Amino acid sequence: MKQTLLRIFSWENLYAFLKRGLKVFLFYLAVLSLFRAFFIAWMHEYIAAGTGGADILLALVSGTRLSVQSAGGVMLFVMLPALLGNLCSLRMERRVLDLFNGLALVVLSILYAASFPYYRQFHSGFHQLMFNAANDDLYALFVSLVQEFYLPVRLAGALLLAWGLWRLLRAFLRWDAPSLLPARGSRLRRLLGRALFLVGWYVLSLLIIFGGSLRWETAVDWENAGVTRDAFLNEAILDDLQAVYRGWRMNGRLEACNGLDFTPEQIRALAAARAGRPADTDDLDVYLQRTAQGAQIEKPRHIFVIISESYANWPLLDKYKDLHINDGLRSILAGEDSDYCRSFLPNGASTVSAVTGVVTGFADANLYLTTMPEAFAAPYPTASAPQLARLGYQTNFWYAGPATWERIGAFTRAQGYEHFYSRGDFGAEAPGSVWGCDDEYLYDAVLNGIADDTPSFNVLLNVSNHSPYTIDLDSKGFDAERVRQALPPEAQEDKELLRELGHYWYADRELTRFVRTVKEKYPDSLIVILGDHADRYNIEKTPTMYERYAIPFVVTGRGVHKGLLLPDAAGSQIDVVPTILEMIAPRGFSYEALGGSLTRDNRRGVNYGFWITHEAVGQADTVPLVPQGIDSETPAFDEPAMQQYIDTIRSISWWRAKYGPILDPALLEGRE
């Protein structure tokens, strides 16, 4: 017994066990990397024309970094049971290793064999649709797999591949590799060698946790891995385990969309009241029909909607003007060709909600649209791109990050955008963070990509004003000391806050440069500026609800003037496109919208948790609704009208996005 304990807790046993774990890790990393390389070579016909060797190399390198995490996960799956076996005997550990390596390799090989036909079928790696199989006709699915995808042959090939890899791994584990530590020498030298060995394992653990990086700021994961300009290569970056994990996460988000507690009868009444017509049809789209009242400005040649990351409204307040972090936007607002709505809410707490609000025209209503099959079937009638296309505009979506983030590339194209551009299109030399390229490179790409003679509607989504805040602010000219001196005494030593404010300053500077360049190059353009959300940082530790959540809404360009927006206008991101349409569309132009125009009649806004008017803001889920004044402690407030507005926006957004245009109670049968 004593000898057994001495063996178990000896350095030699620990070192040998960790060395076997390192072998397991390296083997699976090599397998996943070789799988990826062969997949790209075999499926090379899916690589778009113009994609070069540099893109393929980038995909291989990025994929290997991501597979460090996958290989680490498999290593834990194998070595943790082996550790229990080691406590019994080395022979038992070997048996456990053989068993669990066999299981892991069978799973990896089957997934790999399935990944080829899966990509050919869906033009994607594994995603959430694979989790919908339980809802299908399983017999029909099995027959299809046998007849169309040669299931027996592929399964036999996968098992043969797994057997070969298993034999190779067994030999690798039994190979007596040279010792990594000095066997002889002074005690100090041996202790130093052991310490370095353990430090090496610590570094490897960080690489596994952070996806091939040593810290989270530069980590690679399934959401930001699509760094090339080629859709196929972006999918190939994800090994099969990462792709399955992506599918599981996205399916979890989809299953979280449990809907809201409204009946079709209630929705019909709410929709009819909003449309100002009788509740005489079950076709919800009828209630969404609008007719433009006539253009308020000359039709612009180009339209730019800038959704700026974390571009909160509070820095525009007078009490923060001495910070000088948004002098650019202040100068734009001072011009006679600009107008501004101060009472404006984001569609949700995250960037993806802003995207869905502008792209689809629906509010955040307990649905994750970028994961829903319904959102990929066809553009919703309220979608922005098809309606602007009917006015003669080419529709473009420009995103500073990877096309794979939240499936934004596939989602925007499914919702009618003719072109989608992402970080992979801007060149690998464009610096940035893990989330995307710096704003200046996004704006330059837009300016260089616009065709002078083709009218265009462009949505721009930038990322620089987002953690991990990697911009070298000193090189950009940020006067940190001036900002620090303008902060309250209790905040002047907050270096993290100063860095955050510096990135807001950078976003403002580059946005202003872009706006001025557009006005000079394309003077007959309309530019709309808004934040994607606020609620990331404030100077005060307990800001007011308004300062914490409001974002700016700015229109500028030829024909825009002070007073174009209603003096008491209020809204949210579902009102962006209706506002644009009412500004530029000819009288009688028919369109569909849930939101309203801030130039005509929109005086309320609502989102996932809050409501707003020109005078007040409040939480949307309290009973009763409680207003918090923006300028005064006792604002004017019509509580029943606001409650009806909240119910209307949420119920229609939920039903139309999930169940379609027909208000049929049968569609709710079986819903939990």
Secondary structure, DSSP 4 states (H G I P E B T S, - for coil): -HHHHHHHTSHHHHHHHHHHHHHHHHHHHHHHHHHHHHHHHHTGGGSPTT--HHHHHHHHHHHHHHHHHHHHHHHHHHHHHHHHHHHH-HHHHHHHHHHHHHHHHHHHHHHHHHHHHHHHHHSSSS-GGGGGGGGS-HHHHHHHHHHHH-HHHHHHHHHHHHHHHHHHHHHHHHS-PPPSS-SSS-HHHHHHHHHHHHHHHHHHHHHHHTTSSSSGGG---TTT---SS-HHHHHHHS-HHHHHHHHHHHHHHHHT----S--HHHHHHHHHHHHTS----SBHHHHTEEE----SSPPPSEEEEEEETT--SGGGSGGGGGG-SSHHHHHHHHSTTEEEES-EE-SSSSHHHHHHHHHH-----S--GGG-HHHHHS--TT-HHHHHHTTT-EEEEEESS-TTGGGHHHHHHHTT-SEEE-GGGS-TT--EETTEE-HHHHHHHHHHH--TTS-EEEEEE--SSSTT----HHHHT--HHHHHHHS-GGGTT-HHHHHHHHHHHHHHHHHHHHHHHHHHH-TTEEEEEEES---S--SSSS--HHHHH---EEEEETT--TTSS-TT-BEEGGGHHHHHHHHHSPTT-EEE-SS--TTTT-B-EE-SSEEE-SSEEEETTSSS---EESSSSS----HHHHHHHHHHHHHHHHHHHHH-SB--GGGGTT--
